[in-house]
Amino acid sequence: ITSASNKAVTFLKAFNADFVSAVETHRDKTQTKDLLASFAGRTNAVSPARANDDGPGNHGGAIFSSQNHTQIFFPTSYVPANGGHLAPTQDLVVATVKLQNIEVELVTSYFDHSIGIVGKNLDIVRSVHAHMHRNKRPVIWIGDFNYTPEEFAATDIPRWMRLSVIKPTGASYTYRNGTTERILDFLLV
């Protein structure tokens, strides 16, 4: 899910999935406490949103949530915080889950729009790559990349990281602004 609005959080809680990832939460550190409270009774990790540089409000942010019966581990750099874990990297949450005796890295991230693969976005790519290299586990990377799958594939990052781009099935868009409709949210596996 992208954009963890109150409506989206209500949907996710009712959906009751074992694992939930949401990006572009728009919730800063204080508001993140409310988001964690919404997912009480689950194991959670969050990366708070940041203040907008060009006006009021926040952008970015990510949350990963799992049912308590799942086997999940967070990196030791995560700090326990009010019913969850606080990720040290903005707009990036990483969790290791055990699925049918196979440990898999689940990554949730948000890329800043309109800057390309530089700055913070490049830092996220490098962090995920380092994590993959260190842990040698399969990866499922869920994100709002602010690129179409085709644009992202053209960056050579998926090839370099040995990941495949997976477009959402049945969706003609994940982002709409007026007459513009684009798929900007997808998976890397």
Secondary structure as GFF3:
##gff-version 3
##sequence-region A 1 189
A	DSSP	alpha_helix	6	15	.	.	.	ID=ss1
A	DSSP	beta_strand	19	23	.	.	.	ID=ss2
A	DSSP	alpha_helix	29	38	.	.	.	ID=ss3
A	DSSP	beta_strand	42	47	.	.	.	ID=ss4
A	DSSP	beta_strand	50	51	.	.	.	ID=ss5
A	DSSP	beta_strand	58	59	.	.	.	ID=ss6
A	DSSP	beta_strand	62	67	.	.	.	ID=ss7
A	DSSP	beta_strand	72	73	.	.	.	ID=ss8
A	DSSP	beta_strand	79	81	.	.	.	ID=ss9
A	DSSP	beta_strand	84	86	.	.	.	ID=ss10
A	DSSP	beta_strand	92	99	.	.	.	ID=ss11
A	DSSP	beta_strand	102	110	.	.	.	ID=ss12
A	DSSP	alpha_helix	119	135	.	.	.	ID=ss13
A	DSSP	beta_strand	139	144	.	.	.	ID=ss14
A	DSSP	alpha_helix	149	153	.	.	.	ID=ss15
A	DSSP	alpha_helix	157	161	.	.	.	ID=ss16
A	DSSP	beta_strand	165	166	.	.	.	ID=ss17
A	DSSP	beta_strand	175	177	.	.	.	ID=ss18
A	DSSP	beta_strand	180	182	.	.	.	ID=ss19
A	DSSP	beta_strand	185	188	.	.	.	ID=ss20
###
